[in-house]
């Protein structure tokens, strides 16, 4: 207008192994930075592989010297005198400092120092495993390294929320109203199987025929389309079904405005007659009617996914998440009735 189910973890890059004697490293994102450093596997219990470990301790009450030693290993091209730091004071378990050289903090390393004796409460090995697993599925920042009493990871751009923010519906409605990934994958497979049997011809389509993209010149009696960014070859029935969906509007969506069957049949008859240059049969019109209303489901599905992507990246002042939910809701509302439509004999 998302990610496949989680695979089993055993034998992935997150498996555990015991340290073997001698100098060695398990590499992930920071291979080149750590390659020349004296990193080794820590003694003791099993630990997650694929993350560099530095035998460095950072003093809780004087974080900066130890943090800069870690930065020298992780960002050797940074000049020490240019490194800026910022302390975060919201946490009550660990101590956290950001290290960066550019004001926009696009490349920023967070150094987190574990609180004193917090290992009595927190399984740090399990924490690293969880970090890696979540990162592999796009749900966590990059984990750069671990050290004696902490770890370093990527700074995530954004704002840490306060109590006044988490009450906002736009922040918590995603998990409640947007279908789970597994549901979306199942619906996508159903659409592919169901719509491929309709034999709708592939034609050059506009693919975004909302009202504002249609210009009517009353002096000449001409209708013209504008904005061709989504134009391309597609199923004929998709373009028409998508246009019918746009009768509901965008800013204030009202699917009561979706054209009634009588209106659709009249519209489709005019369309087919203009396409063929001759009169058409009722069977031809009814056949296109079924195709169009089934492909209108694909239109809902497409623009709902489009809105989810826009919600993440667009700077336009529009409630994309709400729009995605509206399109998904309409898809599931009309699917039983539409899927039961049969092609005329």
C-alpha positions, 0 to 999 in steps of 0.5 A: 500500500513481515518475518516468517515464524521463528525457526528452531534455535538449536544448531544456529549461530546461537548454540553454546560451546565451551571455551577451549584453551588458548587465545581465541574469539567468536566473531559477529559484527565487529570482526575487523575491530576485534581481530587485533585485540587481545580478546579471549573467551571468558573462563567459567560457564557456557556462553553464547558464541559469535560475540567478541569478548574483551578482558576489560573491566569498567569501574562503576563509579568512573566509567569513562576510562574503561569505556574509552578502552572499549571504544578503541577496540570497537571503533579504532578509527575514532580519535580519542579526543573527539569521542563525546559521551552522554550518561543515561540515568533512567535505569536502576539496574545498570549504568549506561553511557553513550559514546559517539563522534558525530552530533547526530549519533548515527554511529553510537556505541552504548556501554552498559556496565552491570550493577554490582552483584546483579548476576545474583538476579540476572542470568547474563549468559542467557541475556546475551543469547536472548540479545542475539536471537532477537537481533537475528529476527530484527527485534534488537540492536546490534550487540558489539561485544561483551566485557568483564562486567557489561556489554556494548551495543548499538544505539537505537534512534528514537525517544524513550517513552514516559508514562504519558506516552504509553497511554496513546492509542497509536502506540499500543493498538498495533499488536491488538488490531493488526493481524499476526504475521502467521495470519497475514502469511496464511491470507496471502497464500489464500489470495494467491490460490483463490485469485489465480483461478479467476482468469482475469486478464493482465493489462496496464493498470493505474493501481491507485485510482482514488478520487483525487487521481481522476480529473474531469474536464466538463467542457470537453467531457473528458476524464483523465488520470494523474499520478502514475507512481504505482502504474504497471501491469496488473490484473484488470479486476484488481484495478477496478476493484481497487477503484471501487474500494476508493469510493469509501475515501481515505481521510474519513473512510466509510465503506457504506459508500462502496458501490452497490451491485446495481451501480457496479453492474452498470459501471462494468457494462459501460467499461466492457462496451468501451473496451470491446467496442460493441454490446456485451452480454449479461454473463460477461458483465456478471463474470467481471463483477465476480472477478472485481469483488474478489480482487477488491480483497487483494486491494484491501490487503495490499494497501493495509501492508503499504500503510504499515510500512508508511507508518514506520518511515513516512514523515507525512502527518497521517495516521497510517496505522489506523488506516492499516487497521481499517483496511484489514478489518474491511478485508476480514469483514467482506471476505466470507461473502465475497469468497462465496461468489461464484462465476456465472455458468 
